[in-house]
Amino acid sequence: MLIINIKNTDSLERALKILKRKVVDTKQLQNLRNRKEFEKPSVKRRSEINKAKYIQKKKDALNK
């Protein structure tokens, strides 16, 4: 649960801005989207390996 301390002088827009920032920083929305459907551990591992290959390929291209 995210807690946002609001002063009496703060506006509602400011409070919403702080809330949105905290949601992004804690990756709360990303976790919700990932947990929407169950993903088998083997599929999760495969996607992590593919992501690592992609990143390595990008780094190799920059070093050439």
Secondary structure as UniProt FT lines:
FT   TURN            8..9
FT   HELIX           12..26
FT   HELIX           28..34
FT   HELIX           41..63
//
